[in-house]
């Protein structure tokens, strides 16, 4: 099988970029504004629209919902602009290695498209991605499998010839439900949480992975 018939899908926040602190601060600000006392950690693993439905009620009008979603994206975006975009160790090297091998690369993220595209451009890797799928492209966010199924469709590969890099238990569950094998990186969740979510392989950081490692993992020929 040629490598260009293989796909690999990345999550963005917490997986490619170290943005969790920015979004935690964003949600803490919004939660306080709406007079709630929820733990911001609860909001990091859910789709943005689901978070606002939790804050505003399930019957919130679509126009009002989209207003708040856009505002959350702008607050998070401004925090990232102020502090800079920092990739996790090893991720950019892995991306470039997979691209050089002809692997089709996808992104599946709950971030708003403008923020996702901007982040990839800041890192200088936007051109490496064959497909970018965001929350608004699908009916249901993670942990539903929709976003990964859409990424597979756009990449033109099937689940047997594709795998995922994720950092959250919610993301792992979404990918597994889509029929994908998952490598989880311990950046935002514990090893135990990722194991319980069903991750097939867990690494401390992306520096433990080479393009060859990922291709062997996808093909099922990995011995480790």
Secondary structure as UniProt FT lines:
FT   HELIX           3..5
FT   STRAND          7..10
FT   TURN            14..16
FT   HELIX           20..33
FT   TURN            34..35
FT   HELIX           41..44
FT   HELIX           48..56
FT   TURN            58..59
FT   HELIX           62..83
FT   TURN            89..90
FT   HELIX           91..100
FT   TURN            101..102
FT   STRAND          104..109
FT   HELIX           113..123
FT   HELIX           126..128
FT   STRAND          131..134
FT   HELIX           135..137
FT   TURN            142..143
FT   HELIX           146..155
FT   HELIX           159..161
FT   STRAND          162..166
FT   HELIX           169..177
FT   TURN            178..179
FT   STRAND          181..185
FT   TURN            186..187
FT   HELIX           191..197
FT   STRAND          201..203
FT   HELIX           206..208
FT   HELIX           211..219
//
